[in-house]
Amino acid sequence: MIDHHAAPPPAGPVPWDKDFALRLLADMVRIRRMEEKSAEMYGAGKIRGFLHLYIGEEATAVGALHALSPEDNIVATYREHGHALVRGLDMAAIMAEMYGKREGCAHGRGGSMHLFDRATRLFGGNAIVGGGLPLAVGLGLAAKMQNENRVTACFFGDGAVAEGAFHESLNLAALWKLPVLFCCENNLYGMGTAIERSESQTDLCVKAASYNMPALRADGMDIVAVHKTTQDAVTRARAGQGPMFVEYQTYRFRAHSMFDAELYRQKAEVEEWKTRGPIHTFSARLKAEGKLTEAEFLAMDAAANAEVDAAVAFAEAGTWEPVEDLLREVMTPENAP
């Protein structure tokens, strides 16, 4: 049985210089403020459809993506706003996409679950659970066939482990020794189902090992642990040792989506996990080491809020795609090759 109780908060020394540490902290704060504003705009009817927030899981995206190079590929799940922002997408383009405006990163056609940016090699969020896994295998195969020193990192939740695509993708990646990082963000719940209610084997690293694939586990609430573990995995994959599986044990503080009544877990459990929140625990460690002052943190937070406000203003001023353009870039019988 999985223990849903939170462990003690992350602690210990931060093995980075001040500039790098503050850069990662700032990215976590930026994600948090953007997600909070997204929830507010959803409530105001500005963002429609589905919206899956990353609040609580910020250390995973920030720690992992900062261990990758700009030439590497990223494949994300539908909870991908944080990955997109850290990867380098402009927050204004992200917000405009969630608004459905033409100025969005997918020209308003993708929305919250389908952020995409070719320039930063973010090959999309994916609304299909596990849908990104085969895409990552294809990208890994392309890199190997073209002799590119490129790793593909594929992010997915613990719910995707139950999908057939998970098993097929890990099997092929292991057989072909592809440079793919399978990054499982295990937040203990697949939508409203606790992992022990859907998985007979809840040790996800054991599942990966069944495909003869090395597997690592990291505390997903500890950005230091996430970064180091991902670095180790990237180094092995880039050296031609084949794919790696990394399980990040994390927790979302908000419901699965904005439509979720969240009746499947106790509020006390959520509050307990909040004591392990990646932003306040990491900032406390930095303050203890003299790498961060309260004034610096407040300035960082103010900068994030200003960026969010500018992104909302950009989205508000954006334009809707005209009806006559709806079939543009869509394959139809008339324009099929």
C-alpha positions as CSV (number, residue, x, y, z in Angstrom):
1,M,0.0,0.0,0.0
2,I,1.3,3.4,-0.9
3,D,1.8,5.8,2.0
4,H,0.0,9.0,1.2
5,H,1.5,10.8,4.2
6,A,4.1,13.5,3.4
7,A,7.7,12.9,4.3
8,P,9.6,15.6,6.2
9,P,10.3,18.7,4.1
10,P,13.3,18.7,1.8
11,A,16.5,19.9,3.6
12,G,20.2,19.8,3.3
13,P,22.8,22.0,1.5
14,V,22.2,23.5,-1.9
15,P,25.2,22.6,-4.1
16,W,24.9,25.5,-6.5
17,D,26.2,29.1,-6.7
18,K,23.8,31.9,-5.9
19,D,23.0,32.9,-9.5
20,F,22.0,29.4,-10.6
21,A,20.0,28.7,-7.4
22,L,18.1,32.0,-7.7
23,R,17.4,31.3,-11.4
24,L,15.7,28.1,-10.6
25,L,13.8,29.6,-7.7
26,A,12.6,32.4,-9.9
27,D,11.3,29.8,-12.5
28,M,9.3,28.1,-9.8
29,V,7.8,31.3,-8.7
30,R,7.0,32.3,-12.2
31,I,5.1,29.0,-12.8
32,R,3.2,29.4,-9.5
33,R,2.1,32.9,-10.2
34,M,1.1,32.1,-13.8
35,E,-0.9,29.1,-12.7
36,E,-2.7,31.0,-10.0
37,K,-3.6,33.7,-12.5
38,S,-4.7,31.1,-15.0
39,A,-7.1,29.7,-12.4
40,E,-8.4,33.2,-11.9
41,M,-8.9,33.8,-15.6
42,Y,-10.7,30.5,-15.9
43,G,-13.1,31.5,-13.2
44,A,-13.7,34.7,-15.1
45,G,-14.6,32.8,-18.3
46,K,-11.5,34.1,-20.1
47,I,-9.9,30.6,-20.4
48,R,-12.3,27.8,-21.5
49,G,-12.1,24.1,-22.0
50,F,-9.9,22.0,-19.7
51,L,-7.3,23.5,-17.4
52,H,-4.8,21.4,-15.4
53,L,-2.7,23.3,-13.0
54,Y,0.9,22.5,-12.0
55,I,0.8,24.1,-8.5
56,G,2.9,22.0,-6.1
57,E,4.9,20.2,-8.8
58,E,7.1,23.1,-9.9
59,A,10.4,21.6,-8.7
60,T,10.0,18.7,-11.2
61,A,9.7,20.8,-14.3
62,V,12.3,23.3,-13.3
63,G,14.9,20.9,-11.9
64,A,14.5,18.5,-14.8
65,L,14.5,21.0,-17.7
66,H,17.5,22.8,-16.4
67,A,19.4,19.5,-16.7
68,L,18.7,19.4,-20.4
69,S,20.3,21.3,-23.3
70,P,18.5,23.6,-25.7
71,E,19.1,20.9,-28.5
72,D,17.2,18.3,-26.6
73,N,13.5,17.4,-27.4
74,I,10.7,17.8,-24.9
75,V,7.4,16.0,-25.1
76,A,4.9,16.9,-22.4
77,T,1.5,15.9,-21.0
78,Y,-1.6,18.1,-20.6
79,R,-0.3,19.6,-17.4
80,E,2.5,21.3,-19.3
81,H,2.3,25.0,-18.7
82,G,5.3,24.9,-16.4
83,H,7.4,22.9,-18.8
84,A,6.6,25.3,-21.6
85,L,7.6,28.3,-19.5
86,V,10.9,26.9,-18.3
87,R,11.7,25.7,-21.8
88,G,11.7,29.3,-22.9
89,L,8.2,30.0,-24.3
90,D,7.2,33.6,-23.7
91,M,4.5,33.7,-21.0
92,A,2.5,36.1,-23.1
93,A,2.3,33.5,-25.9
94,I,1.3,30.8,-23.4
95,M,-1.5,32.9,-21.9
96,A,-2.7,34.0,-25.3
97,E,-2.9,30.3,-26.3
98,M,-5.0,29.5,-23.3
99,Y,-7.3,32.4,-24.2
100,G,-7.6,30.9,-27.7
101,K,-6.1,33.9,-29.4
102,R,-4.1,33.9,-32.7
103,E,-1.1,35.4,-30.9
104,G,-0.8,32.2,-28.9
105,C,2.1,29.7,-29.4
106,A,-0.2,27.4,-31.4
107,H,-2.2,30.3,-32.9
108,G,-5.1,29.7,-30.5
109,R,-5.8,26.2,-31.9
110,G,-4.3,24.1,-29.1
111,G,-5.3,25.7,-25.9
112,S,-4.1,24.7,-22.5
113,M,-3.4,21.1,-23.2
114,H,-1.5,21.5,-26.5
115,L,1.2,24.1,-26.1
116,F,3.8,23.8,-28.8
117,D,6.9,25.6,-29.9
118,R,9.2,24.3,-32.6
119,A,11.9,26.9,-31.9
120,T,12.5,25.6,-28.4
121,R,11.9,21.9,-29.4
122,L,8.8,21.6,-27.2
123,F,6.9,19.1,-29.3
124,G,3.6,19.7,-27.6
125,G,1.5,18.9,-24.7
126,N,-0.9,16.0,-25.3
127,A,-4.5,15.6,-24.1
128,I,-4.3,11.8,-24.6
129,V,-3.0,10.0,-21.5
130,G,0.3,8.4,-22.6
131,G,-0.1,9.9,-26.1
132,G,3.4,11.5,-26.0
133,L,5.2,8.3,-25.2
134,P,5.3,6.9,-28.8
135,L,6.1,10.4,-30.1
136,A,9.2,10.4,-27.9
137,V,10.3,7.1,-29.2
138,G,10.0,8.4,-32.7
139,L,12.0,11.4,-31.9
140,G,14.6,9.3,-30.2
141,L,14.8,7.0,-33.2
142,A,15.3,10.0,-35.5
143,A,18.1,11.3,-33.4
144,K,19.9,8.0,-33.4
145,M,19.5,7.4,-37.1
146,Q,20.8,10.9,-37.8
147,N,23.7,10.6,-35.4
148,E,22.5,13.6,-33.4
149,N,23.7,14.1,-29.8
150,R,20.2,14.8,-28.7
151,V,18.1,13.4,-25.9
152,T,14.3,13.3,-25.8
153,A,12.6,13.9,-22.5
154,C,9.0,12.7,-22.3
155,F,7.0,13.8,-19.3
156,F,3.8,11.9,-18.2
157,G,1.9,11.1,-15.1
158,D,1.5,7.9,-13.1
159,G,-1.9,7.4,-14.7
160,A,-0.1,6.8,-18.1
161,V,1.7,3.8,-16.7
162,A,-1.5,1.8,-17.1
163,E,-1.7,2.6,-20.8
164,G,-0.6,0.1,-23.4
165,A,1.5,2.9,-25.1
166,F,3.7,3.0,-22.0
167,H,4.7,-0.6,-22.3
168,E,5.1,-0.6,-26.0
169,S,7.2,2.6,-25.9
170,L,9.5,1.4,-23.2
171,N,10.0,-1.9,-24.9
172,L,10.9,-0.4,-28.2
173,A,13.2,2.2,-26.7
174,A,15.1,-0.4,-24.8
175,L,15.3,-2.8,-27.8
176,W,16.7,0.0,-30.0
177,K,18.8,1.6,-27.2
178,L,17.3,5.0,-27.9
179,P,18.3,8.3,-26.2
180,V,15.0,8.8,-24.4
181,L,14.3,9.9,-20.9
182,F,10.9,8.6,-19.6
183,C,10.1,11.2,-16.9
184,C,7.2,10.0,-14.8
185,E,5.6,12.7,-12.6
186,N,4.0,10.4,-9.9
187,N,1.6,12.6,-7.9
188,L,-0.2,9.5,-6.5
189,Y,-3.4,10.1,-8.3
190,G,-4.5,9.4,-11.9
191,M,-7.3,11.9,-12.1
192,G,-9.4,10.8,-9.1
193,T,-8.0,7.3,-8.7
194,A,-5.2,6.7,-6.1
195,I,-2.4,4.7,-7.7
196,E,-2.8,1.7,-5.4
197,R,-6.4,1.3,-6.7
198,S,-5.2,1.0,-10.3
199,E,-1.8,-0.5,-10.2
200,S,-1.1,-4.0,-8.7
201,Q,2.6,-3.1,-8.8
202,T,3.0,0.5,-7.4
203,D,6.8,0.6,-7.6
204,L,7.0,2.2,-11.0
205,C,10.7,1.7,-11.2
206,V,10.1,-2.1,-11.1
207,K,7.9,-1.7,-14.2
208,A,10.7,0.0,-16.1
209,A,13.2,-2.5,-15.0
210,S,11.0,-5.3,-16.5
211,Y,12.1,-3.8,-19.9
212,N,15.7,-4.1,-18.9
213,M,15.8,-0.3,-18.5
214,P,17.7,1.5,-15.7
215,A,15.4,3.4,-13.4
216,L,16.1,6.2,-11.0
217,R,13.8,7.8,-8.4
218,A,13.9,11.4,-7.1
219,D,12.0,13.4,-4.5
220,G,9.9,15.5,-6.9
221,M,9.4,18.2,-4.2
222,D,13.2,18.7,-3.8
223,I,14.6,20.7,-6.7
224,V,18.1,19.7,-5.8
225,A,17.3,16.0,-5.9
226,V,15.3,16.4,-9.2
227,H,18.2,18.2,-10.9
228,K,20.9,15.8,-9.9
229,T,18.9,12.7,-10.7
230,T,18.0,14.1,-14.1
231,Q,21.6,15.1,-14.8
232,D,22.7,11.5,-14.1
233,A,20.0,10.1,-16.4
234,V,20.8,12.6,-19.2
235,T,24.5,11.8,-19.0
236,R,23.8,8.0,-19.4
237,A,21.3,8.5,-22.3
238,R,23.6,11.0,-24.1
239,A,26.5,8.6,-23.8
240,G,24.6,6.0,-25.9
241,Q,23.6,3.7,-23.0
242,G,20.0,3.7,-24.1
243,P,16.8,5.0,-22.5
244,M,16.3,5.8,-18.8
245,F,13.3,5.9,-16.6
246,V,13.0,8.5,-13.9
247,E,10.2,8.6,-11.3
248,Y,9.7,12.0,-9.7
249,Q,7.6,11.5,-6.5
250,T,5.6,14.7,-6.4
251,Y,2.1,16.1,-5.4
252,R,-0.3,18.5,-6.9
253,F,-1.9,20.9,-4.5
254,R,-4.9,21.7,-6.7
255,A,-7.6,19.4,-8.1
256,H,-6.8,17.3,-11.2
257,S,-8.5,19.9,-13.4
258,M,-10.8,22.8,-12.9
259,F,-13.8,20.4,-13.4
260,D,-12.6,18.1,-10.6
261,A,-14.7,18.2,-7.4
262,E,-11.8,16.5,-5.6
263,L,-13.8,14.1,-3.5
264,Y,-11.2,11.3,-3.5
265,R,-8.7,12.7,-1.0
266,Q,-8.8,14.3,2.4
267,K,-8.1,18.0,2.7
268,A,-5.8,17.2,5.6
269,E,-3.6,15.1,3.2
270,V,-3.2,18.1,0.9
271,E,-2.3,20.4,3.7
272,E,0.2,17.9,5.0
273,W,1.9,17.8,1.6
274,K,1.9,21.6,1.4
275,T,4.5,21.6,4.2
276,R,6.8,20.1,1.5
277,G,6.0,22.9,-1.0
278,P,9.0,23.3,-3.3
279,I,9.1,27.0,-3.3
280,H,9.0,27.8,0.4
281,T,11.3,24.9,1.4
282,F,13.9,25.8,-1.2
283,S,13.8,29.5,-0.4
284,A,14.2,28.6,3.3
285,R,17.3,26.5,2.5
286,L,18.8,29.4,0.4
287,K,18.1,31.9,3.2
288,A,19.8,29.6,5.7
289,E,22.9,29.5,3.5
290,G,23.0,33.3,3.0
291,K,22.2,32.9,-0.8
292,L,18.8,34.7,-0.5
293,T,17.3,37.5,1.5
294,E,13.7,38.3,2.1
295,A,14.0,41.5,0.0
296,E,15.4,39.5,-2.9
297,F,12.5,37.0,-2.7
298,L,9.9,39.8,-2.6
299,A,11.6,41.4,-5.6
300,M,11.5,38.1,-7.5
301,D,7.9,37.6,-6.6
302,A,7.0,41.1,-7.8
303,A,8.8,40.5,-11.1
304,A,6.8,37.3,-11.6
305,N,3.5,39.1,-10.9
306,A,4.5,41.9,-13.3
307,E,5.3,39.3,-16.0
308,V,1.9,37.6,-15.4
309,D,0.0,40.9,-15.6
310,A,1.8,41.7,-18.9
311,A,0.9,38.3,-20.3
312,V,-2.8,38.7,-19.4
313,A,-2.8,42.2,-21.0
314,F,-1.3,40.7,-24.1
315,A,-3.9,37.9,-24.2
316,E,-6.7,40.3,-23.6
317,A,-5.6,42.5,-26.5
318,G,-5.1,39.5,-28.8
319,T,-7.3,38.7,-31.8
320,W,-9.6,35.9,-32.6
321,E,-9.0,33.7,-35.7
322,P,-11.6,34.7,-38.4
323,V,-14.1,32.0,-39.3
324,E,-12.9,31.8,-42.9
325,D,-9.4,30.7,-41.6
326,L,-10.6,27.7,-39.6
327,L,-9.6,25.2,-42.3
328,R,-6.2,26.9,-42.9
329,E,-3.4,24.4,-42.2
330,V,-6.0,21.6,-41.8
331,M,-5.7,18.7,-44.2
332,T,-9.0,18.1,-46.1
333,P,-9.8,15.9,-49.1
334,E,-9.5,19.0,-51.3
335,N,-5.9,19.9,-50.3
336,A,-4.5,16.4,-49.4
337,P,-1.3,15.6,-51.3
